[in-house]
Amino acid sequence: MPLRAHNILALLTQIGSDLKAEKNPDESQAFQQLVATEIQWAEVFRHIDAISDFALRHKLRTIELDYTVAYVRAQMQQVLPRASNDVYALERTSYLTGLFSNASNLWDEYCAALDMLEVDLRDALEARQLTPRRVKGRLGDLELVREILGCMNMVIFEKTGLTGEEGAINRVESHSAQLVLCERVPGIPLSLAVIYLITGSRLGFPLYGVNTPGRFLLKWLYNDLEIFIDVFDKGSLVTRENLEMLIAANLSGYSSRLLDPAPFEIMARRSLANLMALAVRFDDNDRARKLEALSRGLFGF
Protein backbone atom coordinates (compact mmCIF):
# COMPACT_ATOMS: atom_id res chain seq x y z
CA MET A 1 0.00 0.00 0.00
CA PRO A 2 1.43 3.43 -0.94
CA LEU A 3 2.57 5.60 1.95
CA ARG A 4 0.04 8.36 2.65
CA ALA A 5 1.08 11.99 2.26
CA HIS A 6 0.75 12.78 5.98
CA ASN A 7 2.99 9.81 6.81
CA ILE A 8 5.65 11.04 4.39
CA LEU A 9 5.49 14.49 6.01
CA ALA A 10 5.81 12.95 9.48
CA LEU A 11 8.92 11.02 8.39
CA LEU A 12 10.43 14.13 6.79
CA THR A 13 9.78 16.16 9.92
CA GLN A 14 11.50 13.52 12.06
CA ILE A 15 14.44 13.36 9.64
CA GLY A 16 14.74 17.15 9.96
CA SER A 17 14.85 16.82 13.74
CA ASP A 18 17.50 14.11 13.49
CA LEU A 19 19.61 16.28 11.18
CA LYS A 20 19.26 19.19 13.58
CA ALA A 21 20.58 16.88 16.30
CA GLU A 22 23.60 16.31 14.00
CA LYS A 23 22.73 12.72 13.17
CA ASN A 24 23.91 11.39 9.84
CA PRO A 25 20.99 10.38 7.60
CA ASP A 26 21.96 6.70 7.86
CA GLU A 27 21.64 6.98 11.65
CA SER A 28 18.07 8.25 11.40
CA GLN A 29 15.40 5.58 11.79
CA ALA A 30 12.93 7.84 9.98
CA PHE A 31 15.32 8.13 7.04
CA GLN A 32 15.65 4.34 6.87
CA GLN A 33 11.86 3.99 6.97
CA LEU A 34 11.49 6.50 4.14
CA VAL A 35 14.00 4.61 1.98
CA ALA A 36 12.28 1.31 2.77
CA THR A 37 9.02 2.64 1.31
CA GLU A 38 10.82 2.76 -2.10
CA ILE A 39 9.32 6.17 -2.90
CA GLN A 40 11.12 7.82 -5.80
CA TRP A 41 13.10 10.92 -4.90
CA ALA A 42 10.94 13.03 -7.25
CA GLU A 43 7.93 12.21 -5.07
CA VAL A 44 9.84 12.90 -1.85
CA PHE A 45 11.04 16.21 -3.27
CA ARG A 46 7.44 17.20 -4.05
CA HIS A 47 6.57 16.78 -0.38
CA ILE A 48 9.68 18.67 0.73
CA ASP A 49 8.73 21.60 -1.50
CA ALA A 50 5.31 21.74 0.17
CA ILE A 51 6.81 22.22 3.66
CA SER A 52 6.22 25.79 4.89
CA ASP A 53 9.04 25.76 7.45
CA PHE A 54 11.94 27.23 5.45
CA ALA A 55 14.68 25.96 7.80
CA LEU A 56 13.30 22.41 7.67
CA ARG A 57 12.81 22.55 3.92
CA HIS A 58 16.38 23.77 3.39
CA LYS A 59 17.85 21.10 5.68
CA LEU A 60 15.95 18.32 3.94
CA ARG A 61 17.13 19.52 0.54
CA THR A 62 20.73 18.92 1.64
CA ILE A 63 20.19 15.15 1.84
CA GLU A 64 19.26 14.61 -1.81
CA LEU A 65 22.45 12.68 -2.50
CA ASP A 66 22.12 10.63 0.71
CA TYR A 67 18.58 9.63 -0.17
CA THR A 68 19.50 8.84 -3.76
CA VAL A 69 22.44 6.66 -2.65
CA ALA A 70 20.26 4.80 -0.16
CA TYR A 71 17.44 4.37 -2.68
CA VAL A 72 19.79 3.13 -5.40
CA ARG A 73 21.48 0.72 -2.98
CA ALA A 74 18.16 -0.79 -1.90
CA GLN A 75 16.88 -1.10 -5.46
CA MET A 76 20.15 -2.47 -6.87
CA GLN A 77 20.22 -5.20 -4.25
CA GLN A 78 16.91 -6.44 -5.64
CA VAL A 79 18.13 -6.41 -9.24
CA LEU A 80 21.67 -7.81 -8.92
CA PRO A 81 20.62 -11.46 -8.33
CA ARG A 82 19.04 -11.55 -11.80
CA ALA A 83 20.75 -13.27 -14.75
CA SER A 84 23.73 -11.42 -16.20
CA ASN A 85 22.06 -10.90 -19.60
CA ASP A 86 18.62 -9.97 -18.24
CA VAL A 87 17.28 -7.03 -20.30
CA TYR A 88 15.02 -5.77 -17.50
CA ALA A 89 18.02 -5.73 -15.15
CA LEU A 90 19.94 -3.54 -17.60
CA GLU A 91 16.95 -1.22 -17.96
CA ARG A 92 16.56 -0.94 -14.19
CA THR A 93 20.23 -0.51 -13.29
CA SER A 94 20.75 2.09 -16.03
CA TYR A 95 17.76 4.00 -14.66
CA LEU A 96 19.10 3.79 -11.11
CA THR A 97 22.62 5.00 -11.95
CA GLY A 98 20.99 7.77 -14.00
CA LEU A 99 19.44 9.14 -10.81
CA PHE A 100 22.87 10.52 -9.93
CA SER A 101 22.60 12.72 -13.01
CA ASN A 102 19.06 13.84 -12.18
CA ALA A 103 17.38 12.55 -9.03
CA SER A 104 13.98 13.53 -10.44
CA ASN A 105 14.16 11.05 -13.33
CA LEU A 106 11.04 8.89 -13.48
CA TRP A 107 11.07 5.17 -14.20
CA ASP A 108 7.79 5.23 -16.13
CA GLU A 109 9.07 7.97 -18.45
CA TYR A 110 12.22 6.00 -19.19
CA CYS A 111 10.26 2.83 -19.95
CA ALA A 112 7.84 4.72 -22.19
CA ALA A 113 10.72 6.26 -24.18
CA LEU A 114 12.34 2.83 -24.60
CA ASP A 115 8.99 1.41 -25.74
CA MET A 116 8.61 4.15 -28.36
CA LEU A 117 12.12 3.57 -29.69
CA GLU A 118 11.48 -0.17 -29.86
CA VAL A 119 8.30 0.42 -31.90
CA ASP A 120 10.16 2.70 -34.32
CA LEU A 121 12.87 0.08 -34.74
CA ARG A 122 10.35 -2.72 -35.33
CA ASP A 123 8.52 -0.66 -37.94
CA ALA A 124 11.74 0.20 -39.80
CA LEU A 125 12.97 -3.39 -39.70
CA GLU A 126 9.60 -4.74 -40.80
CA ALA A 127 9.56 -2.36 -43.78
CA ARG A 128 12.82 -3.94 -44.92
CA GLN A 129 11.80 -7.49 -43.88
CA LEU A 130 14.62 -7.59 -41.33
CA THR A 131 12.72 -8.41 -38.13
CA PRO A 132 14.06 -11.38 -36.12
CA ARG A 133 11.02 -13.42 -37.13
CA ARG A 134 11.83 -12.94 -40.82
CA VAL A 135 15.59 -13.51 -40.56
CA LYS A 136 15.50 -16.38 -38.08
CA GLY A 137 18.43 -18.71 -38.62
CA ARG A 138 20.36 -16.19 -40.72
CA LEU A 139 21.82 -14.05 -37.94
CA GLY A 140 25.31 -15.29 -38.83
CA ASP A 141 25.12 -13.85 -42.35
CA LEU A 142 27.51 -10.87 -42.39
CA GLU A 143 25.80 -8.91 -45.16
CA LEU A 144 22.38 -9.40 -43.59
CA VAL A 145 23.67 -8.27 -40.21
CA ARG A 146 25.18 -5.17 -41.82
CA GLU A 147 21.70 -4.35 -43.18
CA ILE A 148 20.10 -4.86 -39.77
CA LEU A 149 22.66 -2.67 -38.01
CA GLY A 150 22.40 -0.05 -40.73
CA CYS A 151 18.65 0.09 -40.18
CA MET A 152 19.08 0.35 -36.41
CA ASN A 153 21.68 3.09 -36.83
CA MET A 154 19.32 5.06 -39.07
CA VAL A 155 16.49 4.95 -36.52
CA ILE A 156 18.60 5.58 -33.42
CA PHE A 157 21.01 8.20 -34.71
CA GLU A 158 19.19 9.86 -37.62
CA LYS A 159 15.47 9.59 -36.89
CA THR A 160 15.64 9.69 -33.08
CA GLY A 161 18.63 12.02 -33.06
CA LEU A 162 20.80 10.40 -30.42
CA THR A 163 24.39 11.54 -30.59
CA GLY A 164 27.72 11.44 -28.81
CA GLU A 165 29.92 14.42 -28.26
CA GLU A 166 33.55 14.86 -27.28
CA GLY A 167 33.62 16.46 -23.86
CA ALA A 168 30.26 14.96 -22.84
CA ILE A 169 32.14 12.86 -20.28
CA ASN A 170 32.52 16.07 -18.26
CA ARG A 171 28.74 16.71 -18.08
CA VAL A 172 26.86 14.69 -15.51
CA GLU A 173 23.63 14.58 -17.55
CA SER A 174 25.43 12.79 -20.40
CA HIS A 175 26.02 9.80 -18.10
CA SER A 176 22.27 9.12 -17.83
CA ALA A 177 20.78 6.88 -20.53
CA GLN A 178 17.37 8.28 -19.63
CA LEU A 179 18.40 11.91 -20.21
CA VAL A 180 20.20 10.99 -23.42
CA LEU A 181 17.04 9.30 -24.70
CA CYS A 182 14.32 11.55 -23.27
CA GLU A 183 16.05 14.95 -23.33
CA ARG A 184 18.39 14.28 -26.28
CA VAL A 185 21.46 15.44 -24.36
CA PRO A 186 24.72 14.31 -26.02
CA GLY A 187 25.74 10.92 -24.67
CA ILE A 188 28.95 9.19 -23.70
CA PRO A 189 29.79 5.77 -25.18
CA LEU A 190 28.25 3.88 -22.24
CA SER A 191 24.94 5.75 -22.05
CA LEU A 192 24.45 5.46 -25.83
CA ALA A 193 25.43 1.78 -25.78
CA VAL A 194 22.92 1.00 -23.04
CA ILE A 195 20.04 2.42 -25.11
CA TYR A 196 21.16 0.57 -28.26
CA LEU A 197 21.67 -2.66 -26.32
CA ILE A 198 18.33 -2.55 -24.50
CA THR A 199 16.27 -1.98 -27.62
CA GLY A 200 18.29 -4.42 -29.74
CA SER A 201 17.98 -7.11 -27.08
CA ARG A 202 14.25 -6.50 -26.75
CA LEU A 203 13.96 -7.22 -30.46
CA GLY A 204 15.81 -10.49 -29.99
CA PHE A 205 19.13 -9.67 -31.63
CA PRO A 206 22.37 -11.22 -30.23
CA LEU A 207 23.89 -7.95 -28.97
CA TYR A 208 26.21 -7.68 -25.98
CA GLY A 209 28.12 -4.97 -24.17
CA VAL A 210 31.92 -4.99 -24.29
CA ASN A 211 33.78 -3.29 -21.44
CA THR A 212 36.61 -2.06 -23.67
CA PRO A 213 39.15 0.22 -21.97
CA GLY A 214 38.74 3.81 -23.09
CA ARG A 215 35.44 3.39 -24.94
CA PHE A 216 32.54 1.09 -24.18
CA LEU A 217 31.47 -0.89 -27.27
CA LEU A 218 28.82 -3.38 -28.34
CA LYS A 219 29.17 -6.54 -30.34
CA TRP A 220 26.96 -8.79 -32.39
CA LEU A 221 27.85 -12.37 -31.54
CA TYR A 222 26.16 -15.29 -33.28
CA ASN A 223 27.96 -18.61 -33.79
CA ASP A 224 31.20 -17.71 -35.60
CA LEU A 225 30.14 -14.16 -36.52
CA GLU A 226 31.50 -11.40 -34.31
CA ILE A 227 31.02 -7.71 -35.17
CA PHE A 228 32.03 -4.84 -32.86
CA ILE A 229 29.91 -1.68 -32.90
CA ASP A 230 31.04 1.80 -31.86
CA VAL A 231 27.81 3.58 -30.93
CA PHE A 232 29.72 6.76 -30.07
CA ASP A 233 30.60 6.92 -33.78
CA LYS A 234 26.96 6.43 -34.88
CA GLY A 235 27.21 2.64 -35.00
CA SER A 236 30.37 2.26 -37.07
CA LEU A 237 31.80 -1.26 -37.24
CA VAL A 238 35.19 -2.18 -35.80
CA THR A 239 37.24 -5.33 -36.36
CA ARG A 240 38.71 -7.41 -33.56
CA GLU A 241 42.19 -6.90 -35.04
CA ASN A 242 41.89 -3.12 -34.84
CA LEU A 243 40.61 -3.32 -31.28
CA GLU A 244 43.43 -5.62 -30.22
CA MET A 245 46.02 -3.22 -31.65
CA LEU A 246 44.35 -0.24 -29.99
CA ILE A 247 44.15 -1.91 -26.59
CA ALA A 248 47.72 -3.22 -26.80
CA ALA A 249 48.94 0.30 -27.62
CA ASN A 250 47.21 1.76 -24.55
CA LEU A 251 47.70 -1.00 -21.99
CA SER A 252 50.81 -2.77 -20.76
CA GLY A 253 49.12 -6.13 -21.35
CA TYR A 254 46.34 -7.38 -23.59
CA SER A 255 43.88 -10.12 -22.71
CA SER A 256 41.20 -11.46 -25.06
CA ARG A 257 38.84 -11.38 -22.06
CA LEU A 258 38.68 -7.60 -22.49
CA LEU A 259 36.49 -8.22 -25.54
CA ASP A 260 34.16 -10.74 -23.88
CA PRO A 261 30.46 -9.90 -23.36
CA ALA A 262 29.97 -7.72 -20.27
CA PRO A 263 27.03 -8.52 -17.95
CA PHE A 264 24.75 -5.71 -16.78
CA GLU A 265 26.54 -5.57 -13.40
CA ILE A 266 29.76 -4.53 -15.14
CA MET A 267 27.92 -1.77 -16.99
CA ALA A 268 26.41 -0.50 -13.75
CA ARG A 269 29.81 -0.63 -12.05
CA ARG A 270 31.43 1.26 -14.94
CA SER A 271 28.70 3.89 -14.82
CA LEU A 272 29.34 4.48 -11.11
CA ALA A 273 33.10 4.60 -11.76
CA ASN A 274 32.56 7.25 -14.46
CA LEU A 275 30.44 9.31 -12.06
CA MET A 276 33.06 8.97 -9.32
CA ALA A 277 35.78 10.15 -11.68
CA LEU A 278 33.62 13.12 -12.69
CA ALA A 279 33.04 14.06 -9.04
CA VAL A 280 36.79 13.93 -8.36
CA ARG A 281 37.45 16.03 -11.46
CA PHE A 282 35.20 18.75 -10.07
CA ASP A 283 36.57 18.45 -6.50
CA ASP A 284 33.26 17.12 -5.15
CA ASN A 285 34.98 14.76 -2.75
CA ASP A 286 31.90 14.08 -0.61
CA ARG A 287 29.99 12.86 -3.67
CA ALA A 288 32.96 10.78 -4.83
CA ARG A 289 33.28 9.10 -1.41
CA LYS A 290 29.59 8.24 -1.26
CA LEU A 291 29.58 6.80 -4.78
CA GLU A 292 32.70 4.76 -4.02
CA ALA A 293 31.12 3.39 -0.83
CA LEU A 294 27.99 2.48 -2.80
CA SER A 295 30.00 0.67 -5.46
CA ARG A 296 32.07 -1.23 -2.89
CA GLY A 297 28.93 -2.24 -1.01
CA LEU A 298 27.23 -3.50 -4.16
CA PHE A 299 30.10 -4.99 -6.15
CA GLY A 300 32.92 -5.44 -3.64
CA PHE A 301 35.27 -3.04 -5.43
Residue pairs with C-beta under 8 A, 6 or more apart in sequence:
3 37
3 39
5 47
8 34
8 37
8 39
8 44
8 47
9 47
9 50
9 51
11 30
11 31
11 33
11 34
12 30
12 34
12 44
12 47
12 48
12 51
12 56
12 60
13 56
14 28
14 29
14 30
15 25
15 28
15 30
15 31
15 34
15 60
15 63
16 53
16 56
16 59
16 60
18 25
18 27
18 28
18 30
18 31
19 25
19 28
19 59
19 60
19 62
19 63
20 59
25 31
25 63
25 66
25 67
25 70
26 32
26 66
26 70
31 63
31 66
31 67
31 70
32 70
34 44
34 67
35 67
35 70
35 71
35 74
36 74
38 71
38 74
38 75
40 71
40 106
40 107
41 64
41 67
41 68
41 71
41 99
41 103
41 104
42 103
42 104
42 105
42 106
44 67
45 64
45 103
45 104
48 57
48 60
48 61
49 57
51 57
51 60
64 103
65 286
65 287
65 290
66 290
67 103
68 99
68 100
68 103
69 290
69 291
69 293
69 294
71 99
72 96
72 97
72 99
72 100
72 294
73 294
73 297
73 298
75 92
75 96
76 93
76 96
76 268
76 298
77 298
79 89
79 92
79 93
79 96
80 89
80 265
80 298
82 88
82 89
82 264
83 89
84 263
84 264
84 265
85 201
85 208
85 261
85 263
85 264
86 264
87 198
87 201
87 202
89 264
90 194
90 197
90 198
90 201
90 264
90 267
91 110
91 111
91 114
91 198
93 264
93 265
93 267
93 268
94 177
94 178
94 191
94 194
94 198
94 267
94 268
94 271
95 105
95 107
95 110
95 177
95 178
96 268
97 175
97 176
97 268
97 271
97 272
97 275
98 105
98 110
98 175
98 176
98 177
98 178
98 179
99 105
100 172
100 175
100 176
100 272
100 275
100 291
101 172
101 173
101 174
101 175
101 176
101 179
101 275
102 173
102 176
102 178
102 179
105 176
105 178
105 179
109 178
109 182
110 177
110 178
110 181
110 182
113 178
113 181
113 182
114 181
114 195
114 198
114 199
114 202
117 155
117 156
117 160
117 181
117 195
117 199
118 199
118 202
118 203
120 155
120 159
120 160
121 151
121 152
121 155
121 156
121 199
121 200
121 203
122 131
122 203
124 151
124 154
124 155
124 159
125 131
125 148
125 151
125 152
125 203
126 134
128 147
128 151
129 135
130 144
130 147
130 148
130 151
131 203
132 139
132 203
132 204
132 205
135 144
135 148
138 144
139 145
139 205
139 206
139 222
139 225
140 222
140 223
140 224
140 225
141 225
142 225
142 227
145 220
145 222
145 225
145 227
146 237
148 205
149 220
149 227
149 229
149 235
149 237
150 235
152 196
152 199
152 200
152 235
153 234
153 235
156 162
156 195
156 196
156 199
156 235
157 163
157 234
157 235
160 181
161 184
162 180
162 181
162 184
162 187
162 192
162 195
163 186
163 187
163 234
164 186
164 187
164 188
164 189
164 192
164 231
164 232
164 233
164 234
165 174
165 186
165 187
168 174
168 185
168 186
168 187
168 188
169 188
169 274
169 278
170 278
170 281
171 185
171 186
172 275
172 278
173 179
173 183
173 185
174 180
174 185
174 186
174 187
174 188
174 191
175 188
175 190
175 191
175 271
175 274
175 275
175 278
176 185
176 191
177 187
177 191
177 192
177 194
177 195
177 198
179 185
180 186
180 187
180 191
180 192
180 195
181 195
187 195
187 232
188 232
188 274
189 215
189 216
189 217
189 230
189 231
189 232
190 216
190 267
190 270
190 271
190 274
191 271
192 231
192 232
193 209
193 216
193 217
193 218
193 231
193 232
193 267
194 209
194 267
196 207
196 218
196 229
196 231
196 235
197 207
197 208
197 209
197 218
200 207
200 218
201 207
205 220
206 220
206 221
206 222
207 218
207 219
207 220
207 229
208 218
208 219
208 221
208 261
208 262
209 216
209 217
209 218
209 261
209 262
209 264
209 266
209 267
210 216
210 217
210 218
210 219
210 228
210 258
210 259
210 260
210 261
210 262
211 258
211 262
211 266
211 267
211 270
212 243
212 247
212 258
212 259
213 247
213 250
213 251
213 258
214 246
214 250
215 230
215 232
216 267
216 270
217 228
217 229
217 230
217 231
217 238
217 243
218 228
218 229
218 231
219 226
219 227
219 228
219 229
219 259
219 261
220 226
220 227
220 229
221 261
226 240
227 237
228 237
228 238
228 239
228 240
228 243
228 259
229 235
229 236
229 237
229 238
230 236
230 237
230 238
240 259
243 259
244 254
244 259
247 254
247 258
248 254
265 299
268 298
268 299
269 295
269 298
269 299
269 301
272 291
272 294
272 295
273 295
275 291
276 288
276 291
276 292
276 295
279 285
279 287
279 288
279 291
280 288
295 301
